[in-house]
Amino acid sequence: MQTAGYSLSGLILSLLLLAVPVEAGELVVSADFPGGSAEVLKVDQQTRSITVCPAGDPQFGWPCWWYFKVSGIKPGETLTVSVDASNLKQANGSKLSANWALPERAAFSLDRKTWKQTGSGTREEDHCRWTQQVDAEQAWFAWGPPFVPSDAQTLVDRLSRKHEDVTAFELCKTRAGRSVPALVLSPDGKHSDDRMVIWIQARQHAWESGGSWVGRGFIEWAVSDDPLAVALREKVDIYYVPIMDIDNVATGNGGKNQIPHDHNRDWSEMPRWNAVQAAMKALKQFDKQNRLVMFVDLHNPGASSKQPFFYIAPPELNTQRRKALQDNFIAICREEMQEPLKLDRSTPSTGPKYDKRWKEISSNWVRSATREHVVGITLETCWNTPHSHPQGYMTVGQQLGRGIARYLKQDPRQSPALD
Ligand SMILES: [Zn+2]
């Protein structure tokens, strides 16, 4: 009956603790900060274990993202963190697979700057449990390394202060009035009507935080001393948007399949989302000037993907010339993306069978609304591997940059017509 005795004293202890807000050494979980999302199901002060479920509202997208803070940690102790993903629902009420919310390794940080992975978790049906020794009084845990609106703002501001060729700007305000930070990298004194333009963006789906880290790796490479980056800047203006769906990132919602449709099903005559509208307008303008040559949309795929891959143009939107340019670009990226994440040879496409709004997917809109020599493409970087942390993601971004630079050594606007 020792067990009963313990639980009775545990109950009395809990009741006593209820009267006192926070005792020293009491674990406290919170998610009331930008990007935070967690409903606390249980905190066991004896076993130092925490159970949460993602708290996103399905009308604002798949509730697979979670991110919370734990305080009251005794430095050096080992915490057990569990996520219960058994009750995730899509906006239409149907079940969302727990796989979307349960990475093999969770992300954790002691300062919200350096994000590491926990060891492999223990999966039981729709739950996963990770243990982590923490050498601090507080720590943050998340589905993957967070990248929130303030990170986007800080990044574009930092680069524009540090590099004279970088100009930070506001792409637009969101429907909720938040600023969407962006930047352009365009060397002073080189403005001309003839320079090529490339456009790189991430996070049309808010939960896919890895896309923003790939984007950060790309843009930090683009301003670097790598001779390929220097050569790229010589002839190309680079537009970069770290987070498209700022509102759902800020509120910790998933964004994917939100009501009435998400950002990546919005590239239509009447876009609902301001960031999409602003991006379309700019891209149209660059294409009209015959300057646009490339558009890259950065995403994270499903849990079972273990290598990055491109979604390519469906046959319905391809021509021989468009396909030749796209194939050439991917072949070069395949040489660059080797370690630690090797580009997958598989290149699926997003045609009519993929989604009924397939024409409103950004890359497909680019393929149908801009000139034939423009490569519009989606890069999906796997999130469920031991390398799906900031450094791994940023390496993919650098490799993407090198692939773009090598591809653009020859101006695709001069490529021959093939049809
Ligand atoms: Zn996505």
Residues whose N, C-alpha, C, O or C-beta is under 5 A from the ligand:
A	BS01	ZN	H205 E208 H299 N300
